[in-house]
């Protein structure tokens, strides 16, 4: 039987209400999402405590990481649902 590949793009808007502590979000960003920092123009490992403080004061970064975290959780839930 022939195999076909199909691809398309479609816009989607997703709204999620999430409950997560900023400490947990910072930990996830470093360990799972691979958050990095720049030190003298060179990438380095992010400091969880420093990232947590930054999340308090930088709403754009906080929103971006929350979006990534929520998308990660949704994708993991889908896989768990398929296996169970």
CORZITA-V751964 format. One record per pair of residues at least 12 apart in sequence whose ideal C-beta (glycine too) atoms are under 6 Angstrom apart, sorted by the first residue. I is the first residue (numbers start at 0). J is the second residue. D is the distance in whole Angstrom. If there is no record, write none. Layout:
i=(I:I)
j=(J:J)
d=(D:D)
This chain:
i=(15:17:21:21:22:24:25:25:25:26:27:28:29:29:32)
j=(69:69:51:54:51:64:47:50:51:47:68:64:45:47:67)
d=(5:5:5:5:6:6:5:4:4:6:6:5:5:5:6)
